[in-house]
Amino acid sequence: MLNWNDPTAEFQVNESVAKDSMANHETEVTSSIEKINVTEKTIDSGIEIKSDYRKVNGDSSPASTAHDMKPVRAEDKRVINGESDVNQLAPFKYPWAWNFFLNANKNHWTPLDINMTGDVQDYHHKLTVEEKHVYENVLAYLTTSDILAMRNVGLAVMEKMTAPELQIYQARQVYEEALHTWTYQHCIESIGIEQSEIYNRYRVVPQINQKIQLANRKINSVLRADIDLKDKDELDNFVHSYLFFAGVFEGCWFYNGFSPIFALQRRGLMTGTAEQLQYIMRDEVLHCAFGIRVINEIVKEENMLLDEKRLRNMWDECEAAEIDYAHYILRDPVLGYNAEDHIEQFRFIANRRASQLNIAEPFPGARNVLSWLDEQANMRKEKNFFETRVTEYQTGSALNWD
């Protein structure tokens, strides 16, 4: 069972000391190596030249001498603002981050593993106009969202981490966001939907654009390499931005955003697309859990207090955007799914994320109206070897949602 809150040596520096002897009377010793202590003693007259050299490993800079370097200690590491060597993986201070990386690599897949033949038939011959509207606009939103997520992790978050075990998982996360983008493109191309039209919907459909622009406003201010996280205001802005990204963007909007397609899957429609979204959702759940764990660690290490008013405004903005989006994609309900269910489920999941972040629930009393949604990430697939490639998700059934 994967527990998100608790997932799964010192060395000695050897100095080389070189001794050089010079003959023939008094000799002036010149060396390009820094920090050489020389005592001269002429051999013929009883004077001996003794040199204590420090091995510099090809760098004459005093700051890089082996003598000045100390072993990395786990207790000196920090999530951000750390000063230990970011290039040295062990000893671990955050073994849970390394376990996220190991679990992510067990979950490897590609969109080419899933047979899309049935989806082609469903889209062109079985889906109603209303169901096509839902399907197309969910993909239109997701295609842009995962690119935004990829850029945020790679440019705004990963390079701020000062413990390599954190960066290594986030490097995997960047890859996974790119893989998800490929997946949406593969679905669109396989079915034969006009790509330029579907990709441009986020620019021309206000309800989709609103969510993207809200995310950009929350994220763009930290897409800078020169942020000084020792500055209180910069640190506060970074943590609230990352909290939005992990808790809402990935934890609510992505998680809840797949449910309209899963509703079609429950009726035997668009099962290939839905299966790919199941794999994506399992990745995103880990992304969300990792981000929440990192935020909690930063708040503890930096002795921070989160701004309750700022958080309340964030939830209100995100709920309003989700309401508009739900009423657009589900302007006409489809069998077994409607806008009210989508909105209520967003509120329920938002409460779950808030609880994990140790902050107040934004929507007290929200109901779990889509109790089947969690099953999508816990479902284990059994494949006919001759029908398709085996795509068993090794840790999917072991996810601990609470």
N, C-alpha and C positions, 0 to 999 in steps of 0.2 A: 504494500500500500504506500503510495507516494504521499508523504506528509510535507506540505508546502512550507510549514513553519520550522521544520527540522529535517530537511532532506539529507537525502543521503550525502634540514638540520644544520643545525649550526655547522660551519666549516672553519677550518683553520687556514690562515693565510701563511704560505711559506715564502720567506724572503730568501733571495739568493745573494750571497755576499761574495764579491769577487776581490781577490788580492793580486796586486800587480807589483812586481819588483823591477826596479830600474837600476842599471849599472852605470859605470863610467861617470864618476864624480857627481856633482849636484845637477839634478834634472828638474825642469819645470813641468809639472803635470797639468795638462789641460783636458777637461772632459765636458761633453755637451749634456751629460746626465745631471739632472737637478739633485740638489741636496747631497753633495759628496763631501764627506768630512775627510780631510787629508792631513795626516801627520807625517812629516818628512824626517827621515833619518838616513844620512848618507851611508850606503853600505860599506864603501871602502874606508870611510872614516868613522864607521860605527853608527851611521845614520840610516834608518830603515824607513822606507816609504810604505805607509799603510793606508789603504783606501777602503772606506765602508760604502759600497755601492747599494743603491736600492733599485730593484728591477722595476722598470717603468712600463713594460709590455708595449713598447713602441710609442708611448705618449710621454713627452717630457713635462707635461703639465703637473704641477705639484698636487692639484686637487684629484688627479686620477691615479696617484701612486697606490700600490697595494697596501703600503704601510698605513695609509690614512683611511682605508676602507674598513668598515665593520660588518660583521654578519647581519643579515636581515632577521629581525625578530618579529614573530607574528603579532605580538602586542603593540608594535609600532605602526602597524598598518591601519589605514582608515579608508572608508568608502570614498570620500572626497577629502581634499586638502591634506592628503598624506604626503610624507616626505621620504618614505622608504623606496627602494629600487622597484620601479613599476615593471621592469623587465624580468624580475625573478619571481617565479610562480610560487614556490614553496619556501618556507613553511606557510601553510594556509592560516588565515584568520577567519575566512568565510567559507568553510567547507561546503556549506549548503549551496553556494554559487557554483562550485565545481560540480556538484551533483546535478544541478540544473543542466549544465553542459552535457554531462554523461547521458542523462535521460533524453535530452533533445536529440542526441545522435542515435539513440535507439529508435527514434520516431521518424526515420528517414523514409521519404516517398517522393514521387514525382507525379504530375498530372497524367503522364503517359501510362501510368499503371492502371488507370480506370477506363473501362469501356464506355464510350459515349454514344454508341449506336442507338440505344433505346431513347436517349434524350432527343436525338435528331427526329425520331419518329414522333415522340410526344409533342415536341414544340410545333412541328408543322401540321400535325393531324389530330392532336388530342386537346391541347390547351385552349381554353376559351380566350377571348380578347382580354378579359380582366386578368386572367392568370399570366398571359404574356406580358401585360403591363407590369405586374408584380415582378416577374422573373427578370425582365430587361432592366428595370430601374434599380433593383437590388444589385445587379452586376455593375450598373453604371456608377453607383456609389462606391462599391468595393474596389473597383479598378483604380480609382484615384486614391482612396484611403490607404491602401497598403504601400503605395509609393511614398506617400506622406509619412507613414510610419517608418519606412526604411530610412528615409532621410533624417528623421528626428533621432532615431537610435544611433545612427552612424555619425551624425554631425553635431548633435546637441547633447547627447547623453554619454555615449561610450568614452569619448575623449576626456570627459570630466572625472571619470572614475580613476582612482589612484591605487587600486588593488587589482592585479592582473587576472585573478580568478573571476572577477566581475566582468572585465573587458572581454574575456574569452567567451563567456556565454553570450554577451551582447553581440559579438562578431557573428556567432551562429544565428542570433536573432535577425541581424541584418540580412543574412542569406535567406532565412525563412520568409521574410517579408518579400524579397525578390521572387522566391518560389511561389508565393501566394499570388503575386501579380501575374506570373506566368500562367498559373492555374485559371484565373479569370479569363485571360486572353485565349487560352486553350478552349475553354467552354464556348466563348463567343465565336471563335473561328470554327470549331467543330460543328456548331449548329447552323452556321452560315448567316449570322447577324452582321449587318453592316458595321464594321469596326469604327470608322471615323464618326459615325452618328452616335453610337453607344458611348464612346469615350468622351464625346463633347457634351454629353447631357449634364455633367456636373457643372459646366459653364453656363448652360442655357436654362436649366430647370432650377428655379429659385429655391425649392425645398431641399434639393441635393446640395446646391452651392452654399446654402446657409450653413450646413454642417461642416463643409470643408473650410469655409472662411472662418468660422468660429474656431476650428482646430488651428488654423494658421495664426490667428490672433493669440491663442494661448501658447503656441510653440515658437513662433518666429523670433521672439525676444531672446531666446536662449540658443539660437542657431549661430552662435559666435564662439570662436576659439579663445577670445581675449577676456572672457568673463572671469572676474576675480571672486571666487566663491568664499574668500575670507571676508569680503565685504558683506555686511549683514543684509542690506537690501538686495544685492545680487543673489545671495544664497536663498533668501525668502522667495524671490521670483522664480529661481530655478526649481526649488522643491514644489511650489504650487503648480508650476508648468508640468513637471514630471508626474505629479499626482493626477492632474487632469489626463495626461497621456495614458498612464497605466490604469487608473481607476475608472475613467469614463470612456475615453476613445477606444482603448482595447478591451477594457473590462466590461463595459456596458454596450457601447454602440456596435462593436464587432460581435460580441457574444450574442446580443439580441438581434443583430442585423441579419444573421443567417436563418432565423426562425421562419420567415415566410417561405424559404425554399424547403426547409424541413417539413413544413405543413403540406407542401406538394408531395414530398417523398412519402409521407404517411398515407397518402392515397395512391401510391404506386406510380407517381409522375416525377420526371426529371431526377431519377434515382442516381444517375452518374454524377451530375452536378452536386447533388446533395451529399454523396459519398465524399467527394473532394472537399466540400465545405466541412464535413465532419473532421477530416484530417487537419484542415486549417484551424478549426475551432480548438482542437487539442493543442496545437501550437500556441494559439493566442491565449488560451487559459494559462499556459506556463509563462508566456510573456507578461501577462497581467500579474500573476502571482510573484514573479521575480521582481517586477517594478514595485509592487506594494512592499515586498520585503526590504528592498533597497531604501525606499522612502522611510520606512519605520526605523531602519538602522541609522540613516542620516539624522532624523529628528532626535534620536537618542544620543548619538555621538556629538552633535552640534548643540545639544541642549536647546532645541527650538520649540516654539509654540506656534501652531498653525493658526492662521487668521480665520476665525469662525465666520465673519461677515463675508470675507472673500470666498470661502467655501460655499456659503449659502447662495451667493450670486452665481457661482459656477454651476451648482446643481440647477438653479432656476433657468439659467441660459440654456443649459444642455437639455433640460426637460422640454422647454419651449421649442427648440430645434427638432427634437425627436417627435413631438406632437405634430408639427407641420409636415415632417417627413412621412410619418405613419399615415396621415390623412391623404397624402399625395399618392403613395404607392398602393394604398388600400382604399382608394376613393370609392371603389366598388368592392365590397367584401368578397372573398373567395370561400369556397366550402371549407369550414373548419377553422377559419382565421379571419380576424377583422382588426381594424385600427385600434379599437378600445383594448383588445387583448394585448396588442403590441405595446401600447403605451403603459399599461399596468405592469407588464412584465419588465419593462425598462425600470420602473420605479422599484420593483421588488429586487432586481439585480443591483440597482444603485445602493439600496440598503445593505445588501451583502458586501459590496465593495467597501462601503463606509465602515462597516463593522471590522473588516480586515485591516483597515487603515487606522482603527482606534479613534474614529471621529463620530460625531452624532449622525444617526440615520436621517437622511434628508426627507424621506417619505414614510413616516410611521403608519403602520397598518396596511401597507401595500401587499397585495396577494400574489401568490405564485400561481397565476392562471394557466401557465404553460408548464405543468409539472413534468411533461415528457421531454423538455428541452435539455435537461441535464443528461438524459439517457443518450443523447447524440454523441457525447464525448466519451461515454463509457462503453459504447457498443463495440463488441469484438466481431470482426468480419471473418467468415470462412469462405474461401474461394475454391471454385473448381479449377484445378491446375490447367486443364486444357482450354478453359474458357478465357481466363485472364491471369495475369501475374498475381502471385501471392502478395498481398499488401497488408498483412497482419500488423496492426499497430501495437508494438510490444508492451507499451506501458499504458495504453488508453484505458483499459478496464481497471487500472489500479489508481486512477485519480481520486483524490480525496477533496470533494468540493467545498467542505466547510473548514 
